[in-house]
Amino acid sequence: MGVSMTGAAPAQAASPTPLDRVIPAPASVDPGGSPYRITRGTHLHVDGSREARRVAEYLAAVLRPSTGYRLPITEHGPGGIRLRLAKGPFGAEGYRLDSGRKGVTLTAAEPAGLFRGVQTLRQLLPAAVEKDTVQPGPWLVAGGTITDSPRYGWRGAMLDVSRHFFTVDQVKRYIDQLALYKINKLHLHLSDDQGWRIAVDSWPRLATYGGSTEVGGGPGGYYTKAQYKEIVRYAGSRYLEVVPEIDMPGHTNAALASYADLNCDGVAPPLYTGTEVGFSSLCVDKEITYDFVDDVIRELAALTPGEYLHIGGDEAHSTSHEDYVKFMDRVQPVVAKYGKTVVGWHQLTGATPAKGALAQYWGLDSTSAEEKAQVVKAAQSGTGLILSPADRAYLDMKYTKDTPLGLSWAGYVEVRRSYDWDPGAYLPGVPAGAVRGVEAPMWSETLETSGHIEYMAFPRLPGVAELGWSSAASHDWERYKVRLAAQAERWDVLGIEWYRSPQVPWGSGGR
């Protein structure tokens, strides 16, 4: 709201947050009428569906500690806040929010839409609603109607748990932060030169040995199958789909160190704790390589209810072009065999992407015309694209030369640069329908704590989320930076570390 709540008298909060102040920008906002006030008598009213009740329980868990109200969930009697599943032109994630003196009603065709609507409702309430102790309020929701649905179906964030390992609780914390901005995909980078992070029963040393270190030589770690399933479950409870990545044929030193037979010379290299790339490769001509790939994909697919499995494919500098094509021709059908759809980094377009495959573009504005043309040609032939240009969407790039964390090989990426581009027009010649969405990767060479992740994600992540959700017509940096400034107070209440960009008019709400 742009006004600090700290030490403020309740009267200062009596003006509700305008309906158009939220991030991502809603598709349609029609303000007007009296606000609704959440009071001791407010109930959460749901229809008979288990899914609507689950979303209501999530909302109640946000509201009860700060308001101090009971907020009982009921199928009969008074509403106050209603969550309804109903047929309508909402799509899989759209919703309508109606607010007036008598109550707030969230309507959606699918549970995911109700959940996205709840995130909007959170942002319409004072930031103090996020506190875990009773606050004075008042708890006002501005009057009017929001009708909303996303521009793109893929709005992702990638977390690299290979360069530095992050625990289940750390991943859950990030999931909660992603959910606030309507992100719907969590791409987990589970293997790299510096660490293998998922237990594979048929190749146990991948985790126990290959997962035993990280950049800088720390102890590393890995997820048991039960822990990975818990991440998947928790993400699902926030309507995020987990997309696991096993990077290959390059970025594979942790696997090569774990099993000598995966190396062409039969000699296992030492574990690696540096940050160089491009030096490792699976042995494309050995049949055991494909036994390995089949086992890993089979076990990972069985743990993953989502549609997609990411096979990497980037920076395979130690693999000849001929071998790369041969490898991808063998591996992509394995993904399909286990019921998943292939995602690969955009170098996959240098081979023949499988039917239905998605290519994730991570090039720069300055990437060669030849490399871009290869991606455009694949898109024109039916390959879907996820856009993650490194000098726009990579959250591990330094903001400025003075940023204490992150890398700068793609340049410095301040908040405006990360926001000010249009995914639909980024690669000329790509059919509009080929762009499936955007993703904000977070590589972790320099990141070791949740605070580090947050400092690099905030305030850039909400901008990438808006690019994925909001219409191109709503894109306006001057307006966006004001909405972004109003988020700072909520981040403070949530204990999120963030970078105070001089490009944003933080006002008294920031630190």
C-alpha positions in Angstrom: 0.0 0.0 0.0 3.1 2.2 0.1 2.5 3.1 3.7 4.5 1.5 6.5 2.4 -0.5 8.9 5.1 -0.7 11.5 3.8 1.2 14.5 1.0 2.7 12.5 -2.4 3.5 14.1 -5.2 1.4 12.7 -6.8 4.4 11.0 -3.9 4.5 8.6 -4.9 1.2 7.1 -8.6 2.2 6.7 -8.2 2.9 3.0 -8.2 -0.5 1.2 -5.6 -1.5 -1.4 -6.9 -0.7 -4.8 -7.9 -3.7 -6.9 -5.4 -2.9 -9.6 -2.4 -2.8 -7.2 -1.7 -6.5 -7.3 1.1 -8.4 -9.0 0.7 -10.0 -11.6 -1.6 -7.4 -13.1 -5.1 -8.9 -13.5 -6.8 -9.2 -16.9 -9.7 -7.0 -16.0 -10.5 -4.7 -13.0 -13.8 -3.0 -12.4 -13.6 -1.1 -9.1 -16.6 0.4 -7.3 -18.9 0.0 -4.3 -18.3 -0.5 -0.7 -15.3 -2.5 0.6 -15.8 -5.8 2.6 -14.5 -5.9 6.1 -13.4 -9.2 7.6 -14.7 -9.4 11.2 -15.1 -11.8 14.1 -18.3 -13.0 12.4 -16.8 -13.8 9.1 -17.2 -17.4 7.8 -15.4 -19.0 4.9 -18.2 -20.6 2.8 -17.4 -23.4 0.4 -19.4 -25.6 -1.9 -19.4 -29.4 -1.3 -16.1 -30.1 -3.1 -13.1 -31.3 -1.2 -10.8 -29.1 -3.4 -12.6 -25.9 -2.5 -12.4 -26.9 1.2 -8.7 -27.4 0.8 -8.2 -24.0 -0.7 -10.4 -22.5 2.1 -8.2 -24.2 4.7 -5.1 -22.7 3.1 -6.7 -19.2 3.2 -7.8 -19.7 6.8 -4.3 -20.6 7.8 -3.1 -17.3 6.4 -5.9 -15.2 8.0 -6.4 -16.7 11.4 -3.1 -15.8 13.1 -3.1 -12.1 12.2 -6.8 -11.4 12.5 -7.3 -13.5 15.6 -10.7 -14.6 14.2 -12.0 -18.2 14.2 -13.1 -18.0 10.5 -15.0 -21.3 10.5 -15.3 -23.1 7.2 -18.9 -23.9 6.4 -21.1 -25.3 3.6 -24.2 -23.7 4.9 -25.2 -20.4 6.6 -23.4 -17.1 6.4 -20.8 -16.5 3.7 -18.5 -13.6 4.3 -15.8 -15.1 2.0 -17.2 -17.6 -0.5 -15.1 -20.0 -2.6 -17.1 -21.5 -5.5 -16.3 -23.9 -8.2 -18.6 -23.3 -11.2 -18.6 -23.6 -14.9 -17.5 -20.5 -16.7 -15.0 -18.9 -19.1 -12.2 -19.1 -16.6 -9.9 -21.8 -18.0 -7.7 -24.0 -15.8 -6.3 -21.1 -13.7 -8.6 -18.2 -14.1 -11.0 -16.8 -11.5 -13.4 -14.0 -10.7 -13.3 -12.0 -7.4 -16.4 -10.0 -6.5 -16.1 -7.8 -3.4 -18.8 -5.7 -1.8 -20.1 -4.7 1.6 -21.8 -8.1 2.2 -18.8 -10.3 1.3 -16.1 -11.5 -1.1 -16.8 -14.3 -3.6 -14.1 -16.2 -5.5 -15.4 -18.2 -8.4 -13.3 -20.5 -10.6 -13.8 -23.5 -12.9 -10.9 -25.4 -11.3 -9.3 -25.6 -7.9 -6.1 -24.0 -9.2 -8.1 -20.9 -10.2 -9.5 -20.6 -6.7 -6.0 -20.8 -5.3 -4.7 -18.1 -7.7 -7.7 -16.0 -6.6 -6.7 -16.4 -3.0 -3.3 -15.0 -3.8 -5.0 -11.9 -5.2 -7.1 -11.6 -2.1 -4.0 -11.8 0.1 -2.4 -8.9 -1.7 -5.6 -6.9 -1.4 -5.4 -7.1 2.4 -2.9 -5.2 4.5 0.6 -6.7 4.6 0.1 -7.3 8.3 -2.2 -10.1 7.4 0.9 -12.2 6.8 2.0 -11.9 10.5 1.7 -14.8 12.9 0.5 -12.7 15.8 -2.8 -10.8 16.2 -2.8 -7.4 14.5 -5.2 -4.5 14.9 -6.6 -4.4 11.4 -9.0 -3.3 10.0 -9.2 -6.0 7.3 -10.7 -4.3 4.3 -11.1 -5.6 0.7 -11.8 -2.9 -1.8 -15.2 -3.1 -3.6 -15.5 -4.2 -7.2 -14.7 -7.1 -9.5 -11.5 -8.7 -10.8 -11.8 -11.1 -13.7 -8.5 -12.8 -14.4 -6.8 -15.6 -16.3 -3.1 -16.1 -17.4 -1.6 -15.2 -20.7 0.6 -18.4 -20.6 0.2 -21.8 -19.2 3.9 -22.2 -18.2 5.0 -19.8 -15.6 8.1 -21.4 -14.0 10.9 -20.9 -11.6 14.0 -23.2 -11.6 16.0 -23.9 -8.5 19.5 -25.4 -8.9 20.0 -27.8 -6.0 23.1 -29.3 -7.5 25.7 -26.6 -7.3 24.6 -26.1 -3.7 22.2 -28.4 -2.0 19.0 -27.0 -0.4 16.9 -29.0 2.1 13.3 -29.9 1.8 12.3 -27.1 4.1 14.3 -24.6 2.1 12.6 -25.7 -1.1 9.2 -25.5 0.6 9.9 -21.9 1.7 10.7 -21.0 -1.9 7.5 -22.7 -3.1 5.4 -20.6 -0.8 7.1 -17.4 -2.2 6.5 -18.6 -5.8 2.9 -19.3 -5.1 2.2 -15.7 -4.0 2.9 -14.6 -7.6 0.9 -17.3 -9.3 4.0 -19.3 -10.5 2.8 -22.8 -11.5 6.0 -24.8 -12.4 8.9 -25.6 -10.1 11.8 -26.9 -12.2 14.3 -28.7 -10.0 17.8 -29.0 -11.4 18.7 -32.3 -9.7 22.0 -33.3 -11.3 25.2 -31.6 -12.4 28.9 -31.9 -12.3 29.0 -30.8 -8.6 26.3 -33.0 -7.2 23.6 -35.7 -7.8 20.6 -34.9 -5.7 18.0 -37.7 -6.1 18.1 -41.3 -4.8 18.1 -43.9 -7.6 17.6 -47.4 -6.2 19.2 -49.1 -9.3 22.3 -46.9 -9.2 22.7 -46.1 -5.4 26.1 -44.5 -5.6 24.7 -41.6 -7.7 23.3 -40.1 -4.5 25.5 -41.5 -1.7 28.8 -40.7 -3.5 27.8 -38.3 -6.3 25.7 -36.3 -3.9 28.3 -36.1 -1.2 29.7 -32.7 -2.2 28.9 -29.3 -3.7 30.6 -26.1 -5.0 33.4 -25.2 -2.6 33.6 -28.7 -1.1 30.7 -28.6 1.4 28.9 -31.8 2.4 26.2 -31.7 -0.3 23.3 -33.9 0.2 20.5 -35.6 -1.7 16.7 -36.2 -1.5 15.5 -39.7 -0.6 12.6 -40.8 -2.7 10.3 -40.0 0.3 11.7 -36.5 0.5 11.3 -35.8 -3.2 7.7 -37.0 -3.0 7.1 -34.6 -0.1 8.4 -31.7 -2.2 6.1 -32.8 -5.0 3.2 -33.1 -2.6 3.8 -29.7 -1.1 4.2 -28.0 -4.5 1.0 -29.7 -5.5 -0.8 -28.2 -2.5 0.2 -24.8 -3.9 -0.8 -25.8 -7.4 2.8 -26.0 -8.7 3.9 -28.9 -10.9 7.4 -30.1 -10.2 9.5 -30.6 -13.4 12.6 -32.6 -12.5 15.8 -32.2 -14.5 18.5 -34.7 -15.1 21.1 -32.8 -17.2 22.8 -34.9 -19.9 24.9 -35.8 -21.8 27.1 -33.0 -20.3 27.0 -31.6 -16.8 27.4 -35.2 -15.7 30.6 -35.4 -13.6 28.8 -36.4 -10.4 27.4 -39.5 -12.3 30.7 -40.2 -14.0 32.6 -40.1 -10.7 30.1 -42.5 -9.2 30.3 -45.2 -11.8 33.5 -45.8 -13.8 31.6 -47.8 -16.5 29.8 -44.6 -17.6 33.1 -43.2 -18.8 34.4 -44.1 -22.3 37.8 -45.1 -20.8 36.3 -46.9 -17.8 38.0 -44.6 -15.4 36.0 -42.6 -12.9 37.1 -38.9 -12.6 37.3 -37.3 -9.1 34.4 -35.5 -7.6 34.2 -31.9 -8.7 33.6 -28.8 -6.6 34.5 -26.0 -9.0 32.3 -23.9 -11.2 33.6 -24.5 -14.7 31.2 -26.0 -17.3 31.4 -28.1 -20.5 34.1 -30.6 -19.6 32.0 -33.7 -18.8 30.1 -36.2 -21.0 28.4 -39.5 -20.8 29.9 -42.1 -23.2 27.5 -42.0 -26.1 28.8 -45.2 -27.7 28.4 -47.5 -24.6 25.2 -49.4 -24.2 25.5 -49.1 -20.4 24.9 -45.4 -20.8 21.4 -46.1 -22.1 20.7 -48.7 -19.4 21.7 -45.9 -16.9 19.4 -43.3 -18.6 16.5 -45.8 -18.8 16.8 -46.7 -15.1 17.1 -43.0 -13.9 14.2 -41.8 -16.0 12.0 -44.8 -15.1 12.5 -44.2 -11.4 12.2 -40.5 -11.5 9.1 -40.6 -13.7 7.4 -43.0 -11.2 7.9 -40.4 -8.5 6.7 -37.4 -10.6 3.0 -37.0 -11.3 3.5 -34.0 -13.6 3.6 -34.2 -17.3 7.2 -33.1 -18.0 10.7 -34.4 -17.5 13.7 -32.2 -18.3 16.7 -33.8 -19.9 19.0 -30.8 -20.0 21.2 -30.9 -23.1 23.0 -27.6 -22.6 26.8 -26.9 -22.7 27.7 -30.4 -24.0 31.0 -29.0 -25.3 32.8 -32.4 -24.7 30.2 -34.2 -26.9 30.6 -34.0 -30.7 27.6 -32.7 -32.7 27.2 -36.2 -34.2 27.2 -37.9 -30.8 24.9 -35.3 -29.3 22.3 -36.0 -32.0 22.7 -39.7 -31.6 22.3 -39.4 -27.8 19.1 -37.3 -28.0 17.7 -39.7 -30.6 18.1 -42.5 -28.1 17.1 -40.7 -25.0 13.9 -38.8 -26.0 11.9 -42.0 -26.7 12.8 -43.2 -23.2 11.1 -40.2 -21.7 8.0 -41.0 -23.8 8.1 -44.7 -22.8 7.6 -43.7 -19.2 4.7 -41.4 -19.9 6.4 -38.0 -19.8 7.0 -35.1 -22.2 10.5 -34.0 -23.0 11.8 -30.6 -22.0 15.3 -29.6 -22.9 17.5 -26.5 -23.0 17.3 -24.9 -26.4 20.4 -26.7 -27.7 18.0 -29.7 -28.1 16.9 -27.9 -31.3 20.3 -28.8 -32.7 19.1 -32.4 -32.7 15.6 -33.4 -33.7 13.2 -32.5 -30.8 10.6 -35.2 -30.2 7.0 -34.5 -31.1 5.5 -32.4 -28.3 8.9 -31.6 -26.8 9.5 -28.1 -25.3 12.8 -26.2 -25.7 13.9 -23.8 -23.0 15.6 -20.8 -24.5 18.4 -19.3 -22.3 20.3 -17.3 -24.9 21.0 -13.6 -24.7 19.9 -10.5 -26.7 23.4 -10.9 -28.3 23.2 -14.6 -29.1 24.2 -15.4 -32.6 21.6 -15.1 -35.4 22.5 -18.6 -36.4 21.7 -20.1 -33.0 18.5 -18.1 -32.7 17.4 -19.1 -36.3 17.8 -22.8 -35.2 15.4 -22.2 -32.3 12.9 -20.2 -34.5 13.0 -23.0 -37.1 12.2 -25.6 -34.5 9.3 -23.5 -33.2 7.9 -23.1 -36.7 8.0 -26.9 -37.0 6.0 -27.4 -33.8 8.4 -27.4 -30.9 7.0 -25.3 -28.0 9.3 -22.7 -26.4 9.8 -21.7 -22.7 11.6 -18.3 -22.6 14.4 -17.8 -20.0 16.8 -15.4 -21.7 19.8 -15.3 -19.3 20.2 -11.5 -19.5 16.6 -11.0 -18.6 15.2 -13.9 -16.6 18.2 -15.5 -14.9 17.8 -14.6 -11.2 21.4 -15.5 -10.3 22.8 -12.7 -12.5 24.2 -9.8 -10.4 22.0 -6.6 -10.3 25.1 -4.4 -10.6 28.8 -4.8 -10.3 28.5 -4.3 -6.5 26.0 -7.2 -5.9 27.7 -9.5 -3.4 26.1 -12.7 -4.8 25.6 -14.1 -8.2 27.4 -14.2 -11.5 27.7 -11.7 -14.4 28.6 -13.7 -17.5 25.2 -12.7 -19.1 25.7 -9.1 -17.9 24.1 -7.2 -15.1 20.3 -7.5 -14.8 18.6 -4.8 -12.9 14.9 -4.9 -12.1 13.7 -3.0 -15.1 15.7 -5.1 -17.5 14.3 -8.3 -16.1 10.8 -6.9 -16.5 11.0 -4.9 -19.7 10.6 -7.4 -22.5 7.7 -9.2 -24.2 7.9 -13.0 -24.4 5.6 -13.0 -27.4 7.9 -10.8 -29.4 11.3 -11.8 -28.0 12.4 -14.1 -30.9 11.2 -12.7 -34.2 9.7 -15.4 -36.5 8.4 -17.6 -33.7 4.7 -18.3 -34.1 2.7 -16.8 -31.2 1.3 -20.2 -30.3 4.8 -21.7 -30.0 5.6 -19.6 -26.9 4.3 -21.7 -23.9 5.5 -19.3 -21.3 8.4 -18.0 -19.2 10.7 -19.3 -16.5 13.1 -17.7 -14.1 16.1 -19.9 -13.4 18.1 -19.6 -10.2 21.6 -21.2 -10.5 23.3 -21.6 -7.2 27.1 -21.5 -7.8 27.2 -18.6 -5.3 24.1 -19.2 -3.3 24.1 -21.2 0.0 21.1 -20.1 2.1 17.4 -19.2 1.7 18.4 -15.6 2.3 20.7 -15.7 -0.7 17.9 -17.2 -2.9 15.5 -14.5 -1.8 17.9 -11.6 -2.3 18.4 -12.6 -5.9 14.7 -13.4 -6.5 13.2 -10.3 -5.0 12.4 -8.0 -6.6 12.9 -9.6 -10.0 10.8 -12.7 -9.6 7.4 -10.9 -9.4 8.2 -9.2 -12.8 8.9 -12.5 -14.6 5.7 -13.9 -13.0 3.8 -10.9 -14.4 5.3 -11.5 -17.9 3.9 -15.0 -17.7 0.5 -14.1 -16.4 -0.5 -10.6 -17.5 -1.5 -9.4 -21.0 1.1 -7.7 -23.2 -1.2 -4.6 -23.2 -0.9 -4.2 -19.5 2.9 -4.0 -19.6 4.1 -0.7 -18.4 7.3 -0.2 -16.3 6.3 3.2 -14.9 3.0 1.7 -13.4 4.6 -1.6 -12.5 7.4 -0.1 -10.4 4.8 1.6 -8.2 2.9 -1.7 -7.7 6.3 -3.4 -7.0 7.2 -0.9 -4.4 4.0 -1.7 -2.5 5.1 -5.3 -2.2 8.1 -4.5 0.0 6.2 -4.3 3.2 4.7 -7.8 2.6 8.2 -9.2 2.0 9.4 -7.6 5.3 6.5 -9.2 7.2 7.2 -12.5 5.6 10.9 -12.3 6.5 12.0 -12.3 2.9 15.5 -10.9 2.1 15.4 -8.5 -0.8 17.5 -6.1 -2.9 16.5 -2.4 -2.6 16.9 -1.5 -6.3 17.3 2.3 -6.9 15.1 1.9 -9.9 12.0 1.3 -7.7 10.3 4.1 -5.5 10.2 2.0 -2.3 9.0 4.8 -0.1 8.5 4.1 3.6 7.4 0.5 3.0 10.9 -0.8 2.3 13.9 -1.1 4.5 
